[in-house]
Amino acid sequence: MERLNSKLYVENCFIMKENERLRKKAELLNQENQQLLVQLKQKLSKANKNPNGSNNDNNVSSSSSASGQS
């Protein structure tokens, strides 16, 4: 019984360390996602302020779909 408890204790310690490692990794990924979201919002904001850039994107997609219809 004591041997089983020792084995379970060691396994539990390993799981707790792995859990902490994964928690830190998740936190870093969350921070990275937040930074990317801020960058995306900035780009979208700039695109909305500059209608010429967004019109060029629309023209490209329109011309590519028109050429696909020919």
N, CA, C and O atoms as a Tripos MOL2 file, in Angstrom:
@<TRIPOS>MOLECULE
protein
  280   279    70     0     0
PROTEIN
NO_CHARGES

@<TRIPOS>ATOM
      1 N           0.8350   -1.2000    0.0000 N.3       1 MET1
      2 CA          0.0000    0.0000    0.0000 C.3       1 MET1
      3 C           0.8730    1.2540    0.0000 C.2       1 MET1
      4 O           0.6090    2.2110   -0.7280 O.2       1 MET1
      5 N           1.9180    1.2300    0.8300 N.am      2 GLU2
      6 CA          2.8010    2.3910    0.9050 C.3       2 GLU2
      7 C           3.5310    2.5970   -0.4220 C.2       2 GLU2
      8 O           3.7590    3.7300   -0.8470 O.2       2 GLU2
      9 N           3.8950    1.4910   -1.0690 N.am      3 ARG3
     10 CA          4.5740    1.5560   -2.3610 C.3       3 ARG3
     11 C           3.6510    2.1820   -3.4120 C.2       3 ARG3
     12 O           4.0970    2.9930   -4.2240 O.2       3 ARG3
     13 N           2.4020    1.8170   -3.3990 N.am      4 LEU4
     14 CA          1.4220    2.3820   -4.3220 C.3       4 LEU4
     15 C           1.2500    3.8730   -4.0680 C.2       4 LEU4
     16 O           1.1800    4.6580   -5.0130 O.2       4 LEU4
     17 N           1.1830    4.2700   -2.8050 N.am      5 ASN5
     18 CA          1.0640    5.6780   -2.4600 C.3       5 ASN5
     19 C           2.2710    6.4690   -2.9550 C.2       5 ASN5
     20 O           2.1200    7.5810   -3.4620 O.2       5 ASN5
     21 N           3.4500    5.9070   -2.8130 N.am      6 SER6
     22 CA          4.6600    6.5840   -3.2820 C.3       6 SER6
     23 C           4.6280    6.7550   -4.7990 C.2       6 SER6
     24 O           4.9830    7.8080   -5.3280 O.2       6 SER6
     25 N           4.2010    5.7140   -5.4750 N.am      7 LYS7
     26 CA          4.1110    5.7790   -6.9340 C.3       7 LYS7
     27 C           3.1070    6.8470   -7.3680 C.2       7 LYS7
     28 O           3.3750    7.6300   -8.2800 O.2       7 LYS7
     29 N           1.9650    6.8690   -6.7140 N.am      8 LEU8
     30 CA          0.9470    7.8700   -7.0270 C.3       8 LEU8
     31 C           1.4230    9.2820   -6.7060 C.2       8 LEU8
     32 O           1.1090   10.2300   -7.4260 O.2       8 LEU8
     33 N           2.1770    9.4130   -5.6270 N.am      9 TYR9
     34 CA          2.7110   10.7230   -5.2400 C.3       9 TYR9
     35 C           3.6620   11.2510   -6.3210 C.2       9 TYR9
     36 O           3.5790   12.4140   -6.7150 O.2       9 TYR9
     37 N           4.5570   10.3900   -6.7930 N.am     10 VAL10
     38 CA          5.5130   10.7900   -7.8360 C.3      10 VAL10
     39 C           4.7600   11.1480   -9.1190 C.2      10 VAL10
     40 O           5.0780   12.1360   -9.7810 O.2      10 VAL10
     41 N           3.7740   10.3450   -9.4560 N.am     11 GLU11
     42 CA          2.9790   10.6160  -10.6610 C.3      11 GLU11
     43 C           2.2360   11.9460  -10.5300 C.2      11 GLU11
     44 O           2.1420   12.7130  -11.4880 O.2      11 GLU11
     45 N           1.7210   12.2020   -9.3520 N.am     12 ASN12
     46 CA          1.0160   13.4570   -9.0930 C.3      12 ASN12
     47 C           1.9600   14.6480   -9.2230 C.2      12 ASN12
     48 O           1.5870   15.6770   -9.7860 O.2      12 ASN12
     49 N           3.1740   14.5150   -8.7110 N.am     13 CYS13
     50 CA          4.1620   15.5940   -8.8300 C.3      13 CYS13
     51 C           4.4790   15.8790  -10.2940 C.2      13 CYS13
     52 O           4.5740   17.0340  -10.7090 O.2      13 CYS13
     53 N           4.6400   14.8140  -11.0660 N.am     14 PHE14
     54 CA          4.9050   14.9780  -12.4930 C.3      14 PHE14
     55 C           3.7480   15.6990  -13.1840 C.2      14 PHE14
     56 O           3.9700   16.5960  -13.9980 O.2      14 PHE14
     57 N           2.5440   15.3170  -12.8680 N.am     15 ILE15
     58 CA          1.3620   15.9430  -13.4670 C.3      15 ILE15
     59 C           1.2810   17.4170  -13.0890 C.2      15 ILE15
     60 O           0.9410   18.2510  -13.9290 O.2      15 ILE15
     61 N           1.5870   17.7470  -11.8480 N.am     16 MET16
     62 CA          1.5370   19.1470  -11.4230 C.3      16 MET16
     63 C           2.5910   19.9860  -12.1520 C.2      16 MET16
     64 O           2.3210   21.1240  -12.5370 O.2      16 MET16
     65 N           3.7890   19.4260  -12.3420 N.am     17 LYS17
     66 CA          4.8260   20.1470  -13.0770 C.3      17 LYS17
     67 C           4.4240   20.3510  -14.5330 C.2      17 LYS17
     68 O           4.6090   21.4320  -15.0920 O.2      17 LYS17
     69 N           3.8800   19.3170  -15.1310 N.am     18 GLU18
     70 CA          3.4300   19.4060  -16.5210 C.3      18 GLU18
     71 C           2.2920   20.4120  -16.6470 C.2      18 GLU18
     72 O           2.2340   21.1680  -17.6160 O.2      18 GLU18
     73 N           1.4020   20.4210  -15.6860 N.am     19 ASN19
     74 CA          0.2840   21.3610  -15.6750 C.3      19 ASN19
     75 C           0.8000   22.7950  -15.5980 C.2      19 ASN19
     76 O           0.3000   23.6750  -16.2990 O.2      19 ASN19
     77 N           1.7770   23.0250  -14.7670 N.am     20 GLU20
     78 CA          2.3580   24.3710  -14.6340 C.3      20 GLU20
     79 C           3.0360   24.7900  -15.9360 C.2      20 GLU20
     80 O           2.9190   25.9400  -16.3620 O.2      20 GLU20
     81 N           3.7440   23.8530  -16.5650 N.am     21 ARG21
     82 CA          4.4120   24.1490  -17.8380 C.3      21 ARG21
     83 C           3.3810   24.5260  -18.9010 C.2      21 ARG21
     84 O           3.5670   25.4910  -19.6420 O.2      21 ARG21
     85 N           2.3040   23.7640  -18.9690 N.am     22 LEU22
     86 CA          1.2550   24.0370  -19.9460 C.3      22 LEU22
     87 C           0.5360   25.3520  -19.6460 C.2      22 LEU22
     88 O           0.1540   26.0790  -20.5630 O.2      22 LEU22
     89 N           0.3550   25.6520  -18.3650 N.am     23 ARG23
     90 CA         -0.2900   26.9050  -17.9790 C.3      23 ARG23
     91 C           0.5450   28.1040  -18.4390 C.2      23 ARG23
     92 O           0.0080   29.0950  -18.9330 O.2      23 ARG23
     93 N           1.8750   27.9960  -18.2680 N.am     24 LYS24
     94 CA          2.7610   29.0800  -18.7100 C.3      24 LYS24
     95 C           2.7330   29.2220  -20.2220 C.2      24 LYS24
     96 O           2.7270   30.3360  -20.7470 O.2      24 LYS24
     97 N           2.7150   28.0970  -20.9210 N.am     25 LYS25
     98 CA          2.6680   28.1230  -22.3820 C.3      25 LYS25
     99 C           1.3570   28.7490  -22.8530 C.2      25 LYS25
    100 O           1.3500   29.5470  -23.7900 O.2      25 LYS25
    101 N           0.2640   28.3920  -22.2130 N.am     26 ALA26
    102 CA         -1.0370   28.9490  -22.5640 C.3      26 ALA26
    103 C          -1.0530   30.4580  -22.3240 C.2      26 ALA26
    104 O          -1.6310   31.2090  -23.1090 O.2      26 ALA26
    105 N          -0.4270   30.8920  -21.2540 N.am     27 GLU27
    106 CA         -0.3660   32.3260  -20.9590 C.3      27 GLU27
    107 C           0.4210   33.0710  -22.0410 C.2      27 GLU27
    108 O           0.0180   34.1500  -22.4750 O.2      27 GLU27
    109 N           1.5380   32.4940  -22.4720 N.am     28 LEU28
    110 CA          2.3310   33.1150  -23.5370 C.3      28 LEU28
    111 C           1.5540   33.1580  -24.8510 C.2      28 LEU28
    112 O           1.5890   34.1610  -25.5640 O.2      28 LEU28
    113 N           0.8630   32.0840  -25.1650 N.am     29 LEU29
    114 CA          0.0570   32.0640  -26.3820 C.3      29 LEU29
    115 C          -1.0750   33.0820  -26.3200 C.2      29 LEU29
    116 O          -1.4010   33.7120  -27.3260 O.2      29 LEU29
    117 N          -1.6640   33.2430  -25.1640 N.am     30 ASN30
    118 CA         -2.7280   34.2240  -24.9920 C.3      30 ASN30
    119 C          -2.1830   35.6340  -25.2070 C.2      30 ASN30
    120 O          -2.8200   36.4580  -25.8630 O.2      30 ASN30
    121 N          -1.0020   35.9090  -24.6510 N.am     31 GLN31
    122 CA         -0.3890   37.2240  -24.8440 C.3      31 GLN31
    123 C          -0.0990   37.4720  -26.3200 C.2      31 GLN31
    124 O          -0.3390   38.5650  -26.8330 O.2      31 GLN31
    125 N           0.4190   36.4510  -26.9960 N.am     32 GLU32
    126 CA          0.7150   36.5850  -28.4240 C.3      32 GLU32
    127 C          -0.5720   36.8410  -29.2150 C.2      32 GLU32
    128 O          -0.5970   37.6800  -30.1160 O.2      32 GLU32
    129 N          -1.6310   36.1190  -28.8740 N.am     33 ASN33
    130 CA         -2.9170   36.3250  -29.5480 C.3      33 ASN33
    131 C          -3.4350   37.7370  -29.3300 C.2      33 ASN33
    132 O          -3.9630   38.3550  -30.2550 O.2      33 ASN33
    133 N          -3.2880   38.2510  -28.1210 N.am     34 GLN34
    134 CA         -3.7370   39.6110  -27.8330 C.3      34 GLN34
    135 C          -2.9590   40.6250  -28.6620 C.2      34 GLN34
    136 O          -3.5400   41.5730  -29.1890 O.2      34 GLN34
    137 N          -1.6350   40.4280  -28.7810 N.am     35 GLN35
    138 CA         -0.8140   41.3300  -29.5850 C.3      35 GLN35
    139 C          -1.2220   41.2690  -31.0600 C.2      35 GLN35
    140 O          -1.3210   42.2980  -31.7280 O.2      35 GLN35
    141 N          -1.4540   40.0700  -31.5510 N.am     36 LEU36
    142 CA         -1.8720   39.9210  -32.9450 C.3      36 LEU36
    143 C          -3.2380   40.5610  -33.1850 C.2      36 LEU36
    144 O          -3.4730   41.1420  -34.2450 O.2      36 LEU36
    145 N          -4.1240   40.4590  -32.2220 N.am     37 LEU37
    146 CA         -5.4370   41.0730  -32.3450 C.3      37 LEU37
    147 C          -5.3180   42.5900  -32.4060 C.2      37 LEU37
    148 O          -6.0140   43.2370  -33.1890 O.2      37 LEU37
    149 N          -4.4420   43.1590  -31.5880 N.am     38 VAL38
    150 CA         -4.2220   44.6090  -31.6180 C.3      38 VAL38
    151 C          -3.6830   45.0250  -32.9820 C.2      38 VAL38
    152 O          -4.1320   46.0190  -33.5530 O.2      38 VAL38
    153 N          -2.7180   44.2640  -33.5070 N.am     39 GLN39
    154 CA         -2.1550   44.5750  -34.8230 C.3      39 GLN39
    155 C          -3.2250   44.4930  -35.9130 C.2      39 GLN39
    156 O          -3.2900   45.3480  -36.7960 O.2      39 GLN39
    157 N          -4.0520   43.4690  -35.8440 N.am     40 LEU40
    158 CA         -5.1180   43.3050  -36.8310 C.3      40 LEU40
    159 C          -6.0950   44.4750  -36.7670 C.2      40 LEU40
    160 O          -6.4990   45.0060  -37.8010 O.2      40 LEU40
    161 N          -6.4690   44.8710  -35.5720 N.am     41 LYS41
    162 CA         -7.3970   45.9990  -35.4170 C.3      41 LYS41
    163 C          -6.7830   47.2800  -35.9580 C.2      41 LYS41
    164 O          -7.4800   48.0940  -36.5640 O.2      41 LYS41
    165 N          -5.4660   47.4700  -35.7410 N.am     42 GLN42
    166 CA         -4.7940   48.6510  -36.2680 C.3      42 GLN42
    167 C          -4.8030   48.6440  -37.7890 C.2      42 GLN42
    168 O          -5.0560   49.6740  -38.4130 O.2      42 GLN42
    169 N          -4.5270   47.4870  -38.3910 N.am     43 LYS43
    170 CA         -4.5260   47.3920  -39.8560 C.3      43 LYS43
    171 C          -5.9170   47.6350  -40.4200 C.2      43 LYS43
    172 O          -6.0720   48.3230  -41.4300 O.2      43 LYS43
    173 N          -6.9200   47.0770  -39.7750 N.am     44 LEU44
    174 CA         -8.2890   47.2890  -40.2420 C.3      44 LEU44
    175 C          -8.7000   48.7470  -40.1000 C.2      44 LEU44
    176 O          -9.3970   49.2900  -40.9560 O.2      44 LEU44
    177 N          -8.2710   49.3670  -39.0270 N.am     45 SER45
    178 CA         -8.5750   50.7750  -38.8120 C.3      45 SER45
    179 C          -7.9210   51.6330  -39.8920 C.2      45 SER45
    180 O          -8.5390   52.5590  -40.4160 O.2      45 SER45
    181 N          -6.6750   51.3210  -40.2210 N.am     46 LYS46
    182 CA         -5.9760   52.0600  -41.2830 C.3      46 LYS46
    183 C          -6.6390   51.8290  -42.6260 C.2      46 LYS46
    184 O          -6.7680   52.7590  -43.4220 O.2      46 LYS46
    185 N          -7.0590   50.6040  -42.8880 N.am     47 ALA47
    186 CA         -7.7180   50.2820  -44.1560 C.3      47 ALA47
    187 C          -9.0370   51.0260  -44.2850 C.2      47 ALA47
    188 O          -9.3960   51.4620  -45.3790 O.2      47 ALA47
    189 N          -9.7590   51.1760  -43.1910 N.am     48 ASN48
    190 CA        -11.0280   51.8930  -43.2220 C.3      48 ASN48
    191 C         -10.8210   53.3870  -43.4170 C.2      48 ASN48
    192 O         -11.6600   54.0540  -44.0220 O.2      48 ASN48
    193 N          -9.7180   53.9170  -42.9150 N.am     49 LYS49
    194 CA         -9.4130   55.3400  -43.0830 C.3      49 LYS49
    195 C          -8.8940   55.6240  -44.4850 C.2      49 LYS49
    196 O          -9.0030   56.7530  -44.9640 O.2      49 LYS49
    197 N          -8.3310   54.6200  -45.1530 N.am     50 ASN50
    198 CA         -7.7610   54.7790  -46.4850 C.3      50 ASN50
    199 C          -8.6070   53.9920  -47.4810 C.2      50 ASN50
    200 O          -8.3200   52.8250  -47.7470 O.2      50 ASN50
    201 N          -9.6470   54.6150  -48.0340 N.am     51 PRO51
    202 CA        -10.5400   53.8680  -48.9220 C.3      51 PRO51
    203 C          -9.8560   53.4120  -50.2080 C.2      51 PRO51
    204 O         -10.3110   52.4450  -50.8190 O.2      51 PRO51
    205 N          -8.7820   54.0710  -50.6420 N.am     52 ASN52
    206 CA         -8.0980   53.6560  -51.8680 C.3      52 ASN52
    207 C          -7.5290   52.2530  -51.7260 C.2      52 ASN52
    208 O          -7.5950   51.4630  -52.6670 O.2      52 ASN52
    209 N          -6.9760   51.9320  -50.5710 N.am     53 GLY53
    210 CA         -6.4090   50.6090  -50.3470 C.3      53 GLY53
    211 C          -7.4700   49.5340  -50.3890 C.2      53 GLY53
    212 O          -7.2510   48.4660  -50.9610 O.2      53 GLY53
    213 N          -8.6240   49.8010  -49.7870 N.am     54 SER54
    214 CA         -9.6730   48.7800  -49.7860 C.3      54 SER54
    215 C         -10.3120   48.6540  -51.1560 C.2      54 SER54
    216 O         -10.7530   47.5650  -51.5240 O.2      54 SER54
    217 N         -10.3760   49.7480  -51.9300 N.am     55 ASN55
    218 CA        -10.9270   49.6620  -53.2810 C.3      55 ASN55
    219 C         -10.0390   48.8250  -54.1780 C.2      55 ASN55
    220 O         -10.5370   48.0910  -55.0310 O.2      55 ASN55
    221 N          -8.7330   48.9240  -54.0010 N.am     56 ASN56
    222 CA         -7.8240   48.1180  -54.8020 C.3      56 ASN56
    223 C          -8.0510   46.6370  -54.5380 C.2      56 ASN56
    224 O          -8.0170   45.8270  -55.4650 O.2      56 ASN56
    225 N          -8.2800   46.2850  -53.3000 N.am     57 ASP57
    226 CA         -8.5380   44.8890  -52.9630 C.3      57 ASP57
    227 C          -9.8240   44.4110  -53.6300 C.2      57 ASP57
    228 O          -9.8950   43.2880  -54.1290 O.2      57 ASP57
    229 N         -10.8440   45.2760  -53.6330 N.am     58 ASN58
    230 CA        -12.1120   44.9010  -54.2510 C.3      58 ASN58
    231 C         -11.9600   44.7610  -55.7560 C.2      58 ASN58
    232 O         -12.5460   43.8580  -56.3530 O.2      58 ASN58
    233 N         -11.1820   45.6420  -56.3800 N.am     59 ASN59
    234 CA        -10.9830   45.5700  -57.8150 C.3      59 ASN59
    235 C         -10.2600   44.2870  -58.2090 C.2      59 ASN59
    236 O         -10.5790   43.6760  -59.2290 O.2      59 ASN59
    237 N          -9.3020   43.8880  -57.4120 N.am     60 VAL60
    238 CA         -8.5640   42.6740  -57.7100 C.3      60 VAL60
    239 C          -9.4980   41.4680  -57.6690 C.2      60 VAL60
    240 O          -9.4660   40.6220  -58.5630 O.2      60 VAL60
    241 N         -10.3190   41.3930  -56.6430 N.am     61 SER61
    242 CA        -11.2200   40.2510  -56.5340 C.3      61 SER61
    243 C         -12.2950   40.3040  -57.6170 C.2      61 SER61
    244 O         -12.7200   39.2600  -58.1100 O.2      61 SER61
    245 N         -12.7390   41.4960  -57.9920 N.am     62 SER62
    246 CA        -13.7420   41.6230  -59.0500 C.3      62 SER62
    247 C         -13.1690   41.2110  -60.3950 C.2      62 SER62
    248 O         -13.8160   40.5020  -61.1650 O.2      62 SER62
    249 N         -11.9440   41.6610  -60.6760 N.am     63 SER63
    250 CA        -11.3630   41.3410  -61.9690 C.3      63 SER63
    251 C         -11.0280   39.8520  -62.0510 C.2      63 SER63
    252 O         -11.1460   39.2520  -63.1190 O.2      63 SER63
    253 N         -10.6190   39.2600  -60.9510 N.am     64 SER64
    254 CA        -10.3060   37.8370  -60.9830 C.3      64 SER64
    255 C         -11.5790   37.0100  -61.1650 C.2      64 SER64
    256 O         -11.5550   35.9750  -61.8320 O.2      64 SER64
    257 N         -12.6910   37.4600  -60.5760 N.am     65 SER65
    258 CA        -13.9280   36.7130  -60.7540 C.3      65 SER65
    259 C         -14.4880   36.9500  -62.1490 C.2      65 SER65
    260 O         -15.1240   36.0620  -62.7180 O.2      65 SER65
    261 N         -14.2600   38.1450  -62.7120 N.am     66 ALA66
    262 CA        -14.7350   38.4170  -64.0640 C.3      66 ALA66
    263 C         -13.9510   37.5730  -65.0560 C.2      66 ALA66
    264 O         -14.5240   37.0420  -66.0070 O.2      66 ALA66
    265 N         -12.6410   37.4440  -64.8440 N.am     67 SER67
    266 CA        -11.8400   36.6420  -65.7710 C.3      67 SER67
    267 C         -12.1960   35.1670  -65.6280 C.2      67 SER67
    268 O         -12.0330   34.4020  -66.5790 O.2      67 SER67
    269 N         -12.6620   34.7680  -64.4980 N.am     68 GLY68
    270 CA        -13.0690   33.3850  -64.2940 C.3      68 GLY68
    271 C         -14.3590   33.0740  -65.0460 C.2      68 GLY68
    272 O         -14.6130   31.9240  -65.4040 O.2      68 GLY68
    273 N         -15.1780   34.1100  -65.2860 N.am     69 GLN69
    274 CA        -16.4260   33.9080  -65.9900 C.3      69 GLN69
    275 C         -16.2480   33.8110  -67.4890 C.2      69 GLN69
    276 O         -17.1070   33.2490  -68.1690 O.2      69 GLN69
    277 N         -15.1490   34.3450  -68.0320 N.am     70 SER70
    278 CA        -14.9330   34.3500  -69.4950 C.3      70 SER70
    279 C         -14.7780   32.9720  -70.0540 C.2      70 SER70
    280 O         -14.5920   32.8130  -71.2600 O.2      70 SER70
@<TRIPOS>BOND
     1     1     2 1
     2     2     3 1
     3     3     4 2
     4     3     5 am
     5     5     6 1
     6     6     7 1
     7     7     8 2
     8     7     9 am
     9     9    10 1
    10    10    11 1
    11    11    12 2
    12    11    13 am
    13    13    14 1
    14    14    15 1
    15    15    16 2
    16    15    17 am
    17    17    18 1
    18    18    19 1
    19    19    20 2
    20    19    21 am
    21    21    22 1
    22    22    23 1
    23    23    24 2
    24    23    25 am
    25    25    26 1
    26    26    27 1
    27    27    28 2
    28    27    29 am
    29    29    30 1
    30    30    31 1
    31    31    32 2
    32    31    33 am
    33    33    34 1
    34    34    35 1
    35    35    36 2
    36    35    37 am
    37    37    38 1
    38    38    39 1
    39    39    40 2
    40    39    41 am
    41    41    42 1
    42    42    43 1
    43    43    44 2
    44    43    45 am
    45    45    46 1
    46    46    47 1
    47    47    48 2
    48    47    49 am
    49    49    50 1
    50    50    51 1
    51    51    52 2
    52    51    53 am
    53    53    54 1
    54    54    55 1
    55    55    56 2
    56    55    57 am
    57    57    58 1
    58    58    59 1
    59    59    60 2
    60    59    61 am
    61    61    62 1
    62    62    63 1
    63    63    64 2
    64    63    65 am
    65    65    66 1
    66    66    67 1
    67    67    68 2
    68    67    69 am
    69    69    70 1
    70    70    71 1
    71    71    72 2
    72    71    73 am
    73    73    74 1
    74    74    75 1
    75    75    76 2
    76    75    77 am
    77    77    78 1
    78    78    79 1
    79    79    80 2
    80    79    81 am
    81    81    82 1
    82    82    83 1
    83    83    84 2
    84    83    85 am
    85    85    86 1
    86    86    87 1
    87    87    88 2
    88    87    89 am
    89    89    90 1
    90    90    91 1
    91    91    92 2
    92    91    93 am
    93    93    94 1
    94    94    95 1
    95    95    96 2
    96    95    97 am
    97    97    98 1
    98    98    99 1
    99    99   100 2
   100    99   101 am
   101   101   102 1
   102   102   103 1
   103   103   104 2
   104   103   105 am
   105   105   106 1
   106   106   107 1
   107   107   108 2
   108   107   109 am
   109   109   110 1
   110   110   111 1
   111   111   112 2
   112   111   113 am
   113   113   114 1
   114   114   115 1
   115   115   116 2
   116   115   117 am
   117   117   118 1
   118   118   119 1
   119   119   120 2
   120   119   121 am
   121   121   122 1
   122   122   123 1
   123   123   124 2
   124   123   125 am
   125   125   126 1
   126   126   127 1
   127   127   128 2
   128   127   129 am
   129   129   130 1
   130   130   131 1
   131   131   132 2
   132   131   133 am
   133   133   134 1
   134   134   135 1
   135   135   136 2
   136   135   137 am
   137   137   138 1
   138   138   139 1
   139   139   140 2
   140   139   141 am
   141   141   142 1
   142   142   143 1
   143   143   144 2
   144   143   145 am
   145   145   146 1
   146   146   147 1
   147   147   148 2
   148   147   149 am
   149   149   150 1
   150   150   151 1
   151   151   152 2
   152   151   153 am
   153   153   154 1
   154   154   155 1
   155   155   156 2
   156   155   157 am
   157   157   158 1
   158   158   159 1
   159   159   160 2
   160   159   161 am
   161   161   162 1
   162   162   163 1
   163   163   164 2
   164   163   165 am
   165   165   166 1
   166   166   167 1
   167   167   168 2
   168   167   169 am
   169   169   170 1
   170   170   171 1
   171   171   172 2
   172   171   173 am
   173   173   174 1
   174   174   175 1
   175   175   176 2
   176   175   177 am
   177   177   178 1
   178   178   179 1
   179   179   180 2
   180   179   181 am
   181   181   182 1
   182   182   183 1
   183   183   184 2
   184   183   185 am
   185   185   186 1
   186   186   187 1
   187   187   188 2
   188   187   189 am
   189   189   190 1
   190   190   191 1
   191   191   192 2
   192   191   193 am
   193   193   194 1
   194   194   195 1
   195   195   196 2
   196   195   197 am
   197   197   198 1
   198   198   199 1
   199   199   200 2
   200   199   201 am
   201   201   202 1
   202   202   203 1
   203   203   204 2
   204   203   205 am
   205   205   206 1
   206   206   207 1
   207   207   208 2
   208   207   209 am
   209   209   210 1
   210   210   211 1
   211   211   212 2
   212   211   213 am
   213   213   214 1
   214   214   215 1
   215   215   216 2
   216   215   217 am
   217   217   218 1
   218   218   219 1
   219   219   220 2
   220   219   221 am
   221   221   222 1
   222   222   223 1
   223   223   224 2
   224   223   225 am
   225   225   226 1
   226   226   227 1
   227   227   228 2
   228   227   229 am
   229   229   230 1
   230   230   231 1
   231   231   232 2
   232   231   233 am
   233   233   234 1
   234   234   235 1
   235   235   236 2
   236   235   237 am
   237   237   238 1
   238   238   239 1
   239   239   240 2
   240   239   241 am
   241   241   242 1
   242   242   243 1
   243   243   244 2
   244   243   245 am
   245   245   246 1
   246   246   247 1
   247   247   248 2
   248   247   249 am
   249   249   250 1
   250   250   251 1
   251   251   252 2
   252   251   253 am
   253   253   254 1
   254   254   255 1
   255   255   256 2
   256   255   257 am
   257   257   258 1
   258   258   259 1
   259   259   260 2
   260   259   261 am
   261   261   262 1
   262   262   263 1
   263   263   264 2
   264   263   265 am
   265   265   266 1
   266   266   267 1
   267   267   268 2
   268   267   269 am
   269   269   270 1
   270   270   271 1
   271   271   272 2
   272   271   273 am
   273   273   274 1
   274   274   275 1
   275   275   276 2
   276   275   277 am
   277   277   278 1
   278   278   279 1
   279   279   280 2
@<TRIPOS>SUBSTRUCTURE
     1 MET1         2 RESIDUE 1 A MET
     2 GLU2         6 RESIDUE 1 A GLU
     3 ARG3        10 RESIDUE 1 A ARG
     4 LEU4        14 RESIDUE 1 A LEU
     5 ASN5        18 RESIDUE 1 A ASN
     6 SER6        22 RESIDUE 1 A SER
     7 LYS7        26 RESIDUE 1 A LYS
     8 LEU8        30 RESIDUE 1 A LEU
     9 TYR9        34 RESIDUE 1 A TYR
    10 VAL10       38 RESIDUE 1 A VAL
    11 GLU11       42 RESIDUE 1 A GLU
    12 ASN12       46 RESIDUE 1 A ASN
    13 CYS13       50 RESIDUE 1 A CYS
    14 PHE14       54 RESIDUE 1 A PHE
    15 ILE15       58 RESIDUE 1 A ILE
    16 MET16       62 RESIDUE 1 A MET
    17 LYS17       66 RESIDUE 1 A LYS
    18 GLU18       70 RESIDUE 1 A GLU
    19 ASN19       74 RESIDUE 1 A ASN
    20 GLU20       78 RESIDUE 1 A GLU
    21 ARG21       82 RESIDUE 1 A ARG
    22 LEU22       86 RESIDUE 1 A LEU
    23 ARG23       90 RESIDUE 1 A ARG
    24 LYS24       94 RESIDUE 1 A LYS
    25 LYS25       98 RESIDUE 1 A LYS
    26 ALA26      102 RESIDUE 1 A ALA
    27 GLU27      106 RESIDUE 1 A GLU
    28 LEU28      110 RESIDUE 1 A LEU
    29 LEU29      114 RESIDUE 1 A LEU
    30 ASN30      118 RESIDUE 1 A ASN
    31 GLN31      122 RESIDUE 1 A GLN
    32 GLU32      126 RESIDUE 1 A GLU
    33 ASN33      130 RESIDUE 1 A ASN
    34 GLN34      134 RESIDUE 1 A GLN
    35 GLN35      138 RESIDUE 1 A GLN
    36 LEU36      142 RESIDUE 1 A LEU
    37 LEU37      146 RESIDUE 1 A LEU
    38 VAL38      150 RESIDUE 1 A VAL
    39 GLN39      154 RESIDUE 1 A GLN
    40 LEU40      158 RESIDUE 1 A LEU
    41 LYS41      162 RESIDUE 1 A LYS
    42 GLN42      166 RESIDUE 1 A GLN
    43 LYS43      170 RESIDUE 1 A LYS
    44 LEU44      174 RESIDUE 1 A LEU
    45 SER45      178 RESIDUE 1 A SER
    46 LYS46      182 RESIDUE 1 A LYS
    47 ALA47      186 RESIDUE 1 A ALA
    48 ASN48      190 RESIDUE 1 A ASN
    49 LYS49      194 RESIDUE 1 A LYS
    50 ASN50      198 RESIDUE 1 A ASN
    51 PRO51      202 RESIDUE 1 A PRO
    52 ASN52      206 RESIDUE 1 A ASN
    53 GLY53      210 RESIDUE 1 A GLY
    54 SER54      214 RESIDUE 1 A SER
    55 ASN55      218 RESIDUE 1 A ASN
    56 ASN56      222 RESIDUE 1 A ASN
    57 ASP57      226 RESIDUE 1 A ASP
    58 ASN58      230 RESIDUE 1 A ASN
    59 ASN59      234 RESIDUE 1 A ASN
    60 VAL60      238 RESIDUE 1 A VAL
    61 SER61      242 RESIDUE 1 A SER
    62 SER62      246 RESIDUE 1 A SER
    63 SER63      250 RESIDUE 1 A SER
    64 SER64      254 RESIDUE 1 A SER
    65 SER65      258 RESIDUE 1 A SER
    66 ALA66      262 RESIDUE 1 A ALA
    67 SER67      266 RESIDUE 1 A SER
    68 GLY68      270 RESIDUE 1 A GLY
    69 GLN69      274 RESIDUE 1 A GLN
    70 SER70      278 RESIDUE 1 A SER
